[in-house]
Amino acid sequence: MGEFDLIARYFTRPAGQAVLGVGDDCALLQPRPGTQLAVSSDMLVEGRHFFADVNPFALGHKALAVNLSDLAACGAKPLAFTLALALPDIDEDWLAGFSKGLLALADAHGCELVGGDTTQGPLNICITVFGEVPVVQGKSQALLRSGARAGDDVYVSGTLGDARLALEALRGALALPPLMLAQSRLRLEQPTPRVALGQALRGIASAAIDVSDGLLGDLRHILRASKTGATLETALAINLVAACALPDWSAAGIDAEKQLEFALAGGDDYELAFTAPASAREAVQAAARQAQTPVTRIGRIDADPGLRLLDAAGAPMERHYASFDHFA
């Protein structure tokens, strides 16, 4: 099977929303009047972002999910995506599983594959995703990192720490019961992009980001862009672990300190961290119900720079948590 046969068999579909899709030198997209295009790219590299034995269906899902998560953080509706894929060789069983996982998530979000590239080389997946954001009375409704203001609440969607739990177990650093490993591995390898929540928060949230490298590290991006600081109540962050639909962490021998580390700096959660005025608390909860995604208020934005952590008694914590950095 050659390159173009591979594309035709596994990745070519009739154009839907696109004016022109797979098969030409460029895809053509026509944004609707009164909208802006939101564009994001993410790369997944074998051995860096995923294990070599990962299920190809799950890998196809995750490859697109991490990009849809960026659109969610911007409040954008998914439209289309391109796929650049480097393969060491042609493995038809692997391609069938990968494309099935990829396109199942694409169909679930109405996000159309419109082009890309394939080549031979170490396994590497790069997706560029396109979404749309409304423009109302000349003002973009996109959620940005730069809008947080002193007095705003800080929220996180869903739960945190499950993916890091699975990662440590797969690395051999933790021994987990089979059910706990299976459930946490699902969160690591098939995350749920919070697309509906991002759109529901337009006009409510003041700033947003997706949690990919760890809550504290990603929240700092909001603080830098907004020129603010924040205070987080770690007891509430622990609740984000306790809310996991997983067996009890303590019963598996994972103490409170490790739970807190995974919640604050675990990474690969692909939840949304966002801020909103205190006056918008009811609106935030209404948006969460609309999106069928729980959210938890975990702190506040401060005028003073820096990120401060409080323990369960409200006392400052000196513990430093390092989030993921590819080059650190």
C-alpha positions in Angstrom: 0.0 0.0 0.0 1.4 3.4 -1.0 0.9 6.8 0.7 -2.1 7.9 -1.4 -3.8 4.5 -1.0 -3.4 4.8 2.7 -5.0 8.3 2.8 -7.8 7.1 0.5 -8.6 4.0 2.6 -8.4 5.4 6.1 -8.7 9.2 6.0 -10.7 10.3 3.0 -14.3 11.3 3.5 -16.8 13.4 1.5 -16.6 17.1 2.3 -19.3 18.2 4.7 -19.0 21.7 6.2 -15.8 22.4 4.2 -16.0 23.9 0.8 -13.2 21.5 -0.3 -11.8 18.7 1.8 -9.2 16.0 1.4 -7.6 15.5 -2.0 -6.4 18.9 -3.1 -3.4 21.0 -2.3 -5.5 23.0 0.2 -8.7 22.6 2.0 -11.2 25.5 1.7 -13.2 26.6 4.7 -15.8 29.3 4.6 -16.4 30.9 8.1 -20.0 31.9 8.8 -20.7 35.6 8.8 -20.2 37.1 12.2 -17.6 34.6 13.3 -13.9 34.3 13.7 -11.7 31.3 13.1 -10.0 29.8 16.2 -6.9 27.7 15.2 -4.7 25.4 17.3 -2.0 22.7 16.7 -0.7 19.9 18.9 1.9 17.2 18.3 2.0 13.8 19.9 5.4 11.9 19.8 5.8 8.3 20.7 7.8 7.8 23.9 7.1 11.4 24.9 3.3 11.7 24.9 2.2 8.1 24.7 3.6 4.6 25.3 4.5 2.4 22.3 1.8 -0.2 23.3 -1.1 2.2 23.6 -4.3 1.0 22.0 -4.5 2.7 18.5 -8.2 3.5 18.9 -7.4 5.3 22.1 -4.4 7.1 20.5 -6.6 8.3 17.6 -9.1 9.6 20.2 -6.5 11.4 22.2 -4.8 12.9 19.2 -7.9 14.9 18.4 -9.1 15.3 22.0 -6.1 17.4 23.0 -6.8 19.8 20.1 -10.5 20.0 20.8 -9.6 20.8 24.4 -7.8 23.9 23.1 -10.9 25.0 21.2 -12.9 24.4 24.4 -10.6 26.7 26.3 -11.3 29.4 23.7 -15.1 28.8 23.8 -14.9 27.8 20.1 -17.2 25.4 18.2 -15.2 22.8 16.3 -15.3 22.9 12.5 -12.5 21.0 10.9 -9.0 19.6 11.4 -5.9 18.5 9.4 -3.7 15.5 10.2 0.0 15.2 9.7 1.1 11.6 10.4 4.6 10.1 10.4 4.6 6.3 10.4 7.6 3.9 10.7 5.7 1.5 8.4 2.2 0.7 7.2 0.4 -1.5 9.7 -3.2 -1.9 8.5 -4.6 -3.1 11.8 -3.0 -0.1 13.6 -4.3 2.3 11.0 -7.8 0.9 11.2 -7.9 1.3 14.9 -6.3 4.7 14.9 -8.6 6.1 12.2 -11.7 4.7 13.9 -10.9 6.3 17.2 -9.9 9.6 15.6 -13.0 9.8 13.4 -15.4 8.7 16.0 -14.5 11.6 18.2 -14.5 13.9 15.2 -18.1 12.8 14.3 -19.2 13.3 17.9 -18.2 17.0 17.7 -19.0 17.7 14.1 -15.3 18.3 13.3 -14.4 17.4 9.8 -11.0 16.0 8.6 -10.1 18.2 5.6 -6.5 17.4 4.8 -3.0 16.9 6.0 0.1 14.8 5.1 1.7 11.4 5.6 5.3 10.4 5.6 7.6 7.6 6.8 9.5 8.2 10.1 9.2 7.7 13.9 5.6 7.7 15.0 4.5 11.3 15.2 1.0 12.8 15.1 0.3 16.5 14.5 -3.2 17.9 14.3 -4.3 21.4 13.5 -7.9 22.1 14.4 -10.2 24.9 13.3 -13.2 26.3 15.2 -15.5 29.3 15.2 -16.2 31.9 17.7 -19.1 34.5 17.5 -18.4 38.2 17.1 -21.2 40.2 18.7 -21.4 44.0 18.0 -17.8 43.9 16.8 -16.5 42.1 19.8 -15.1 38.6 19.8 -16.7 36.2 22.2 -13.5 34.1 22.5 -12.3 33.2 26.0 -8.8 34.4 26.4 -6.1 34.0 29.1 -5.8 37.7 29.6 -9.2 38.6 31.1 -8.9 37.6 34.8 -9.4 40.4 37.3 -8.9 40.8 41.0 -11.9 39.4 42.9 -12.7 36.8 40.2 -13.3 33.2 41.3 -11.1 30.4 40.1 -12.8 27.2 38.9 -11.8 23.8 37.5 -14.1 21.5 35.6 -14.4 17.7 36.2 -11.7 16.0 38.2 -8.0 16.1 38.4 -5.1 13.7 39.0 -6.6 10.5 37.4 -4.3 10.7 34.4 -1.2 11.2 36.5 -2.2 8.3 38.6 -2.3 6.0 35.6 1.0 7.4 34.3 2.8 6.6 37.5 1.4 3.1 37.5 2.4 2.5 33.9 5.9 3.7 34.7 6.1 1.2 37.6 6.2 3.8 40.3 2.8 2.7 41.8 1.0 -0.6 42.1 -2.7 -0.2 41.5 -5.6 -2.7 41.7 -6.6 -3.8 38.2 -9.9 -1.9 38.2 -8.3 1.4 39.4 -5.6 1.1 36.7 -8.1 0.4 34.0 -10.3 3.4 34.9 -7.5 5.8 35.4 -5.8 4.7 32.2 -9.0 5.5 30.4 -8.7 9.1 31.6 -5.0 9.2 30.5 -5.5 7.8 27.1 -9.1 8.9 26.2 -9.6 12.3 27.8 -12.9 14.2 27.4 -12.5 17.6 25.8 -14.9 20.0 27.6 -16.2 21.6 24.3 -19.8 22.1 25.5 -18.6 23.8 28.7 -16.3 26.2 26.9 -19.1 27.4 24.6 -21.5 27.7 27.6 -19.0 29.9 29.4 -18.8 32.5 26.6 -19.9 35.8 28.1 -19.6 34.5 31.6 -15.9 33.4 32.2 -13.3 36.2 32.2 -10.4 33.9 31.3 -9.8 30.2 30.5 -7.2 27.6 29.7 -7.2 23.9 29.3 -5.3 21.9 31.9 -2.7 19.9 30.0 0.6 20.4 31.9 -0.8 20.6 35.4 -3.3 22.9 37.1 -0.7 25.2 38.7 1.5 25.6 35.7 -1.4 26.3 33.4 -3.1 28.7 35.8 0.1 30.7 35.9 -0.3 31.3 32.2 -3.6 33.1 33.0 -2.0 35.0 35.8 0.9 36.2 33.6 -1.4 37.2 30.7 -3.8 39.0 33.1 -1.1 40.6 35.2 -2.7 39.2 38.4 -2.1 36.7 41.1 -4.2 34.0 42.8 -4.9 32.2 46.1 -6.0 28.6 45.9 -7.5 26.6 48.7 -5.9 23.2 48.5 -8.6 21.5 50.5 -10.9 22.2 47.6 -8.4 20.9 45.1 -8.3 17.6 47.0 -12.0 17.4 46.5 -11.3 17.3 42.7 -9.5 14.0 43.4 -12.2 12.8 45.8 -14.8 13.4 43.1 -13.1 11.0 40.7 -15.3 8.1 39.6 -12.5 5.8 40.7 -12.0 3.5 43.7 -10.8 5.2 46.9 -7.2 6.5 46.4 -6.4 6.1 50.1 -7.4 2.4 50.0 -4.8 2.0 47.3 -2.1 3.4 49.6 -1.9 6.9 48.0 -1.6 9.4 50.8 -3.1 12.9 50.8 0.2 14.6 49.9 0.5 12.5 46.7 -3.2 13.1 45.9 -2.6 16.8 46.2 0.5 16.7 44.0 -1.4 14.8 41.3 -4.3 17.2 41.5 -2.2 20.4 41.3 0.6 19.3 39.0 -0.4 16.0 37.4 -1.0 17.0 33.8 -2.9 15.3 31.0 -6.3 16.1 32.6 -7.7 18.2 29.8 -10.1 19.9 32.1 -10.8 23.6 31.9 -9.4 26.1 34.5 -11.3 29.4 34.3 -12.1 32.5 36.1 -15.3 34.4 36.5 -16.6 37.4 38.5 -18.0 36.5 41.9 -21.3 38.0 40.8 -21.5 35.2 38.1 -21.6 32.2 40.4 -25.2 31.3 39.5 -24.4 31.7 35.8 -21.3 29.5 36.1 -23.3 26.7 37.7 -26.1 27.1 35.0 -23.5 26.8 32.3 -22.1 23.7 34.0 -25.5 22.1 34.1 -26.1 23.0 30.5 -22.8 21.3 29.5 -23.5 18.4 31.9 -20.0 19.0 33.4 -19.4 19.7 37.1 -17.2 22.6 38.1 -15.6 23.4 41.4 -14.6 26.8 42.8 -11.1 26.5 44.2 -9.8 30.0 44.8 -9.8 33.7 43.8 -7.8 36.1 41.7 -5.7 38.6 43.5 -4.3 42.0 42.6 -0.9 41.0 44.0 1.3 38.9 41.6 2.1 35.3 42.5 0.3 32.1 43.2 -0.5 31.3 46.8 -1.6 28.0 48.3 -3.6 27.6 51.5 -3.9 24.4 53.5 -7.1 23.1 55.1 -6.7 25.4 58.1 -6.2 28.5 55.8 -2.5 28.7 56.5 0.0 29.5 53.7 1.8 26.4 52.2 5.5 26.6 51.2 5.4 23.4 49.1 6.5 23.8 45.5 4.8 21.8 42.8 6.5 21.6 39.3 4.2 21.2 36.3 5.3 19.5 33.1 7.8 21.2 30.8 9.2 19.5 27.7 12.6 21.1 28.1 12.9 21.5 31.8 
